[in-house]
Amino acid sequence: LEAIEQITSYSQQIRVAIEDGVIEPHEKAVIDEELYQAIAKLQQHSTLVYRVFCAPEKGDARECAAPGAVASNFMEKTNA
């Protein structure tokens, strides 16, 4: 619901900004911020939905680590 509320806020800012037919620089800044927040909320929502309702991906956790971290951990274990 927060994503929908953020989109509503973005839409309202657009309406206010275009009432006089020109979007002023300060209005554009507000619109850009509202758009950013709306996109962020939608991404958070989709991430949550996928985490809750999708089967987990099977994979090796080492795939997510930085290459140097895996190599250094491996080297430490083999040298011990």
N, CA, C and O atoms as a GROMACS GRO file, in nm:
protein
  320
    1LEU      N    1   0.081  -0.120   0.000
    1LEU     CA    2   0.000   0.000   0.000
    1LEU      C    3   0.085   0.126   0.000
    1LEU      O    4   0.044   0.229  -0.055
    2GLU      N    5   0.203   0.120   0.062
    2GLU     CA    6   0.290   0.237   0.063
    2GLU      C    7   0.331   0.275  -0.079
    2GLU      O    8   0.345   0.394  -0.110
    3ALA      N    9   0.351   0.176  -0.164
    3ALA     CA   10   0.389   0.204  -0.303
    3ALA      C   11   0.278   0.281  -0.374
    3ALA      O   12   0.306   0.376  -0.448
    4ILE      N   13   0.154   0.240  -0.353
    4ILE     CA   14   0.040   0.309  -0.415
    4ILE      C   15   0.029   0.451  -0.361
    4ILE      O   16   0.002   0.544  -0.437
    5GLU      N   17   0.048   0.469  -0.231
    5GLU     CA   18   0.043   0.602  -0.171
    5GLU      C   19   0.153   0.692  -0.229
    5GLU      O   20   0.130   0.810  -0.253
    6GLN      N   21   0.271   0.635  -0.252
    6GLN     CA   22   0.381   0.713  -0.308
    6GLN      C   23   0.352   0.753  -0.452
    6GLN      O   24   0.382   0.865  -0.493
    7ILE      N   25   0.292   0.663  -0.528
    7ILE     CA   26   0.254   0.695  -0.666
    7ILE      C   27   0.148   0.805  -0.666
    7ILE      O   28   0.150   0.894  -0.750
    8THR      N   29   0.055   0.797  -0.572
    8THR     CA   30  -0.048   0.901  -0.560
    8THR      C   31   0.015   1.036  -0.530
    8THR      O   32  -0.024   1.138  -0.588
    9SER      N   33   0.112   1.038  -0.440
    9SER     CA   34   0.181   1.162  -0.406
    9SER      C   35   0.255   1.218  -0.529
    9SER      O   36   0.252   1.338  -0.554
   10TYR      N   37   0.320   1.130  -0.604
   10TYR     CA   38   0.389   1.169  -0.727
   10TYR      C   39   0.290   1.231  -0.826
   10TYR      O   40   0.316   1.336  -0.884
   11SER      N   41   0.176   1.166  -0.843
   11SER     CA   42   0.073   1.214  -0.935
   11SER      C   43   0.021   1.351  -0.893
   11SER      O   44  -0.001   1.438  -0.977
   12GLN      N   45   0.000   1.370  -0.763
   12GLN     CA   46  -0.047   1.499  -0.713
   12GLN      C   47   0.055   1.609  -0.739
   12GLN      O   48   0.018   1.721  -0.774
   13GLN      N   49   0.183   1.578  -0.722
   13GLN     CA   50   0.288   1.677  -0.748
   13GLN      C   51   0.290   1.716  -0.895
   13GLN      O   52   0.312   1.833  -0.929
   14ILE      N   53   0.267   1.620  -0.983
   14ILE     CA   54   0.261   1.649  -1.127
   14ILE      C   55   0.144   1.745  -1.154
   14ILE      O   56   0.160   1.844  -1.226
   15ARG      N   57   0.028   1.716  -1.098
   15ARG     CA   58  -0.090   1.800  -1.120
   15ARG      C   59  -0.065   1.943  -1.074
   15ARG      O   60  -0.099   2.038  -1.144
   16VAL      N   61  -0.007   1.958  -0.956
   16VAL     CA   62   0.021   2.091  -0.902
   16VAL      C   63   0.120   2.164  -0.993
   16VAL      O   64   0.104   2.283  -1.022
   17ALA      N   65   0.222   2.092  -1.037
   17ALA     CA   66   0.328   2.155  -1.117
   17ALA      C   67   0.280   2.201  -1.254
   17ALA      O   68   0.328   2.302  -1.305
   18ILE      N   69   0.186   2.130  -1.314
   18ILE     CA   70   0.144   2.165  -1.450
   18ILE      C   71   0.020   2.256  -1.454
   18ILE      O   72  -0.028   2.289  -1.562
   19GLU      N   73  -0.030   2.295  -1.338
   19GLU     CA   74  -0.149   2.382  -1.335
   19GLU      C   75  -0.129   2.510  -1.415
   19GLU      O   76  -0.220   2.554  -1.486
   20ASP      N   77  -0.011   2.570  -1.404
   20ASP     CA   78   0.015   2.695  -1.475
   20ASP      C   79   0.077   2.674  -1.613
   20ASP      O   80   0.110   2.770  -1.682
   21GLY      N   81   0.093   2.548  -1.653
   21GLY     CA   82   0.145   2.518  -1.786
   21GLY      C   83   0.296   2.511  -1.795
   21GLY      O   84   0.351   2.480  -1.901
   22VAL      N   85   0.366   2.538  -1.685
   22VAL     CA   86   0.512   2.535  -1.684
   22VAL      C   87   0.560   2.468  -1.556
   22VAL      O   88   0.512   2.498  -1.447
   23ILE      N   89   0.654   2.377  -1.570
   23ILE     CA   90   0.713   2.314  -1.453
   23ILE      C   91   0.840   2.392  -1.417
   23ILE      O   92   0.937   2.394  -1.492
   24GLU      N   93   0.835   2.456  -1.303
   24GLU     CA   94   0.948   2.535  -1.254
   24GLU      C   95   1.058   2.442  -1.200
   24GLU      O   96   1.030   2.326  -1.167
   25PRO      N   97   1.182   2.492  -1.192
   25PRO     CA   98   1.292   2.407  -1.143
   25PRO      C   99   1.267   2.347  -1.004
   25PRO      O  100   1.299   2.230  -0.981
   26HIS      N  101   1.210   2.425  -0.912
   26HIS     CA  102   1.183   2.370  -0.779
   26HIS      C  103   1.073   2.263  -0.784
   26HIS      O  104   1.075   2.168  -0.706
   27GLU      N  105   0.977   2.281  -0.874
   27GLU     CA  106   0.872   2.180  -0.890
   27GLU      C  107   0.930   2.052  -0.951
   27GLU      O  108   0.892   1.941  -0.912
   28LYS      N  109   1.021   2.068  -1.045
   28LYS     CA  110   1.087   1.952  -1.106
   28LYS      C  111   1.164   1.874  -1.001
   28LYS      O  112   1.164   1.751  -1.003
   29ALA      N  113   1.231   1.944  -0.911
   29ALA     CA  114   1.307   1.877  -0.804
   29ALA      C  115   1.214   1.795  -0.715
   29ALA      O  116   1.246   1.682  -0.677
   30VAL      N  117   1.098   1.851  -0.683
   30VAL     CA  118   1.000   1.779  -0.600
   30VAL      C  119   0.946   1.657  -0.676
   30VAL      O  120   0.934   1.549  -0.620
   31ILE      N  121   0.916   1.675  -0.803
   31ILE     CA  122   0.866   1.565  -0.885
   31ILE      C  123   0.970   1.453  -0.893
   31ILE      O  124   0.938   1.336  -0.878
   32ASP      N  125   1.095   1.491  -0.918
   32ASP     CA  126   1.202   1.392  -0.927
   32ASP      C  127   1.216   1.312  -0.797
   32ASP      O  128   1.236   1.191  -0.801
   33GLU      N  129   1.206   1.379  -0.684
   33GLU     CA  130   1.215   1.312  -0.554
   33GLU      C  131   1.097   1.218  -0.533
   33GLU      O  132   1.114   1.106  -0.485
   34GLU      N  133   0.977   1.264  -0.568
   34GLU     CA  134   0.859   1.178  -0.555
   34GLU      C  135   0.870   1.055  -0.645
   34GLU      O  136   0.834   0.945  -0.606
   35LEU      N  137   0.921   1.076  -0.766
   35LEU     CA  138   0.940   0.964  -0.859
   35LEU      C  139   1.040   0.864  -0.803
   35LEU      O  140   1.016   0.743  -0.805
   36TYR      N  141   1.151   0.914  -0.752
   36TYR     CA  142   1.253   0.827  -0.692
   36TYR      C  143   1.193   0.746  -0.577
   36TYR      O  144   1.215   0.625  -0.568
   37GLN      N  145   1.117   0.811  -0.491
   37GLN     CA  146   1.056   0.742  -0.377
   37GLN      C  147   0.954   0.638  -0.424
   37GLN      O  148   0.945   0.530  -0.366
   38ALA      N  149   0.877   0.671  -0.528
   38ALA     CA  150   0.779   0.575  -0.580
   38ALA      C  151   0.848   0.452  -0.636
   38ALA      O  152   0.805   0.339  -0.611
   39ILE      N  153   0.954   0.472  -0.712
   39ILE     CA  154   1.029   0.359  -0.768
   39ILE      C  155   1.090   0.275  -0.657
   39ILE      O  156   1.085   0.152  -0.662
   40ALA      N  157   1.146   0.340  -0.556
   40ALA     CA  158   1.207   0.267  -0.444
   40ALA      C  159   1.102   0.184  -0.371
   40ALA      O  160   1.128   0.069  -0.336
   41LYS      N  161   0.985   0.241  -0.348
   41LYS     CA  162   0.878   0.166  -0.279
   41LYS      C  163   0.832   0.047  -0.362
   41LYS      O  164   0.808  -0.061  -0.308
   42LEU      N  165   0.820   0.065  -0.493
   42LEU     CA  166   0.780  -0.046  -0.579
   42LEU      C  167   0.886  -0.157  -0.578
   42LEU      O  168   0.851  -0.275  -0.576
   43GLN      N  169   1.013  -0.120  -0.580
   43GLN     CA  170   1.119  -0.220  -0.575
   43GLN      C  171   1.118  -0.294  -0.441
   43GLN      O  172   1.135  -0.416  -0.437
   44GLN      N  173   1.098  -0.221  -0.333
   44GLN     CA  174   1.089  -0.286  -0.201
   44GLN      C  175   0.971  -0.382  -0.197
   44GLN      O  176   0.982  -0.493  -0.144
   45HIS      N  177   0.859  -0.340  -0.254
   45HIS     CA  178   0.740  -0.424  -0.255
   45HIS      C  179   0.765  -0.552  -0.334
   45HIS      O  180   0.733  -0.662  -0.287
   46SER      N  181   0.822  -0.540  -0.454
   46SER     CA  182   0.846  -0.660  -0.535
   46SER      C  183   0.946  -0.753  -0.468
   46SER      O  184   0.930  -0.875  -0.474
   47THR      N  185   1.047  -0.698  -0.404
   47THR     CA  186   1.144  -0.781  -0.332
   47THR      C  187   1.076  -0.859  -0.221
   47THR      O  188   1.100  -0.979  -0.205
   48LEU      N  189   0.992  -0.793  -0.146
   48LEU     CA  190   0.921  -0.859  -0.037
   48LEU      C  191   0.828  -0.968  -0.090
   48LEU      O  192   0.824  -1.079  -0.036
   49VAL      N  193   0.754  -0.938  -0.195
   49VAL     CA  194   0.662  -1.037  -0.254
   49VAL      C  195   0.740  -1.159  -0.300
   49VAL      O  196   0.698  -1.272  -0.275
   50TYR      N  197   0.852  -1.138  -0.368
   50TYR     CA  198   0.931  -1.252  -0.418
   50TYR      C  199   0.991  -1.333  -0.304
   50TYR      O  200   0.996  -1.455  -0.312
   51ARG      N  201   1.037  -1.265  -0.200
   51ARG     CA  202   1.093  -1.338  -0.085
   51ARG      C  203   0.989  -1.425  -0.017
   51ARG      O  204   1.019  -1.536   0.028
   52VAL      N  205   0.868  -1.375  -0.009
   52VAL     CA  206   0.763  -1.448   0.062
   52VAL      C  207   0.702  -1.557  -0.025
   52VAL      O  208   0.676  -1.667   0.024
   53PHE      N  209   0.678  -1.530  -0.152
   53PHE     CA  210   0.598  -1.620  -0.233
   53PHE      C  211   0.674  -1.700  -0.338
   53PHE      O  212   0.614  -1.786  -0.403
   54CYS      N  213   0.802  -1.676  -0.357
   54CYS     CA  214   0.880  -1.754  -0.454
   54CYS      C  215   0.966  -1.856  -0.381
   54CYS      O  216   1.012  -1.833  -0.269
   55ALA      N  217   0.986  -1.970  -0.446
   55ALA     CA  218   1.075  -2.071  -0.390
   55ALA      C  219   1.216  -2.016  -0.391
   55ALA      O  220   1.255  -1.947  -0.486
   56PRO      N  221   1.294  -2.044  -0.287
   56PRO     CA  222   1.431  -1.993  -0.284
   56PRO      C  223   1.515  -2.053  -0.396
   56PRO      O  224   1.497  -2.169  -0.435
   57GLU      N  225   1.606  -1.972  -0.446
   57GLU     CA  226   1.696  -2.020  -0.550
   57GLU      C  227   1.802  -2.109  -0.486
   57GLU      O  228   1.853  -2.079  -0.378
   58LYS      N  229   1.832  -2.217  -0.554
   58LYS     CA  230   1.937  -2.304  -0.504
   58LYS      C  231   2.068  -2.258  -0.565
   58LYS      O  232   2.077  -2.236  -0.686
   59GLY      N  233   2.168  -2.244  -0.482
   59GLY     CA  234   2.297  -2.201  -0.532
   59GLY      C  235   2.397  -2.200  -0.420
   59GLY      O  236   2.363  -2.210  -0.303
   60ASP      N  237   2.519  -2.187  -0.458
   60ASP     CA  238   2.628  -2.183  -0.363
   60ASP      C  239   2.643  -2.040  -0.314
   60ASP      O  240   2.654  -1.948  -0.395
   61ALA      N  241   2.644  -2.020  -0.184
   61ALA     CA  242   2.656  -1.886  -0.127
   61ALA      C  243   2.786  -1.819  -0.170
   61ALA      O  244   2.796  -1.696  -0.171
   62ARG      N  245   2.885  -1.899  -0.204
   62ARG     CA  246   3.012  -1.840  -0.247
   62ARG      C  247   2.997  -1.761  -0.376
   62ARG      O  248   3.080  -1.675  -0.406
   63GLU      N  249   2.892  -1.789  -0.452
   63GLU     CA  250   2.868  -1.714  -0.575
   63GLU      C  251   2.841  -1.567  -0.546
   63GLU      O  252   2.866  -1.482  -0.632
   64CYS      N  253   2.792  -1.537  -0.427
   64CYS     CA  254   2.758  -1.400  -0.390
   64CYS      C  255   2.876  -1.324  -0.331
   64CYS      O  256   2.872  -1.201  -0.322
   65ALA      N  257   2.979  -1.393  -0.292
   65ALA     CA  258   3.093  -1.328  -0.227
   65ALA      C  259   3.184  -1.263  -0.330
   65ALA      O  260   3.184  -1.299  -0.447
   66ALA      N  261   3.260  -1.166  -0.283
   66ALA     CA  262   3.359  -1.102  -0.370
   66ALA      C  263   3.465  -1.207  -0.405
   66ALA      O  264   3.498  -1.290  -0.321
   67PRO      N  265   3.518  -1.205  -0.526
   67PRO     CA  266   3.614  -1.307  -0.567
   67PRO      C  267   3.733  -1.320  -0.473
   67PRO      O  268   3.778  -1.431  -0.444
   68GLY      N  269   3.785  -1.211  -0.425
   68GLY     CA  270   3.901  -1.216  -0.335
   68GLY      C  271   3.868  -1.281  -0.202
   68GLY      O  272   3.953  -1.348  -0.144
   69ALA      N  273   3.746  -1.262  -0.154
   69ALA     CA  274   3.708  -1.319  -0.025
   69ALA      C  275   3.707  -1.471  -0.031
   69ALA      O  276   3.752  -1.537   0.063
   70VAL      N  277   3.655  -1.526  -0.139
   70VAL     CA  278   3.651  -1.672  -0.153
   70VAL      C  279   3.792  -1.725  -0.168
   70VAL      O  280   3.828  -1.825  -0.105
   71ALA      N  281   3.872  -1.660  -0.249
   71ALA     CA  282   4.008  -1.708  -0.271
   71ALA      C  283   4.090  -1.700  -0.143
   71ALA      O  284   4.164  -1.793  -0.112
   72SER      N  285   4.077  -1.591  -0.068
   72SER     CA  286   4.158  -1.579   0.053
   72SER      C  287   4.113  -1.678   0.159
   72SER      O  288   4.196  -1.732   0.232
   73ASN      N  289   3.983  -1.702   0.170
   73ASN     CA  290   3.934  -1.801   0.266
   73ASN      C  291   3.982  -1.941   0.228
   73ASN      O  292   4.019  -2.019   0.315
   74PHE      N  293   3.982  -1.971   0.102
   74PHE     CA  294   4.027  -2.100   0.055
   74PHE      C  295   4.175  -2.118   0.082
   74PHE      O  296   4.219  -2.224   0.125
   75MET      N  297   4.252  -2.013   0.056
   75MET     CA  298   4.398  -2.020   0.075
   75MET      C  299   4.432  -2.037   0.222
   75MET      O  300   4.524  -2.111   0.256
   76GLU      N  301   4.358  -1.969   0.310
   76GLU     CA  302   4.384  -1.981   0.454
   76GLU      C  303   4.360  -2.123   0.501
   76GLU      O  304   4.435  -2.175   0.584
   77LYS      N  305   4.256  -2.187   0.451
   77LYS     CA  306   4.223  -2.323   0.493
   77LYS      C  307   4.324  -2.424   0.441
   77LYS      O  308   4.356  -2.520   0.510
   78THR      N  309   4.373  -2.403   0.320
   78THR     CA  310   4.466  -2.500   0.264
   78THR      C  311   4.606  -2.484   0.321
   78THR      O  312   4.681  -2.581   0.325
   79ASN      N  313   4.641  -2.366   0.366
   79ASN     CA  314   4.774  -2.344   0.423
   79ASN      C  315   4.781  -2.387   0.569
   79ASN      O  316   4.891  -2.403   0.623
   80ALA      N  317   4.670  -2.407   0.633
   80ALA     CA  318   4.668  -2.439   0.776
   80ALA      C  319   4.702  -2.582   0.804
   80ALA      O  320   4.705  -2.623   0.920
   0.00000   0.00000   0.00000
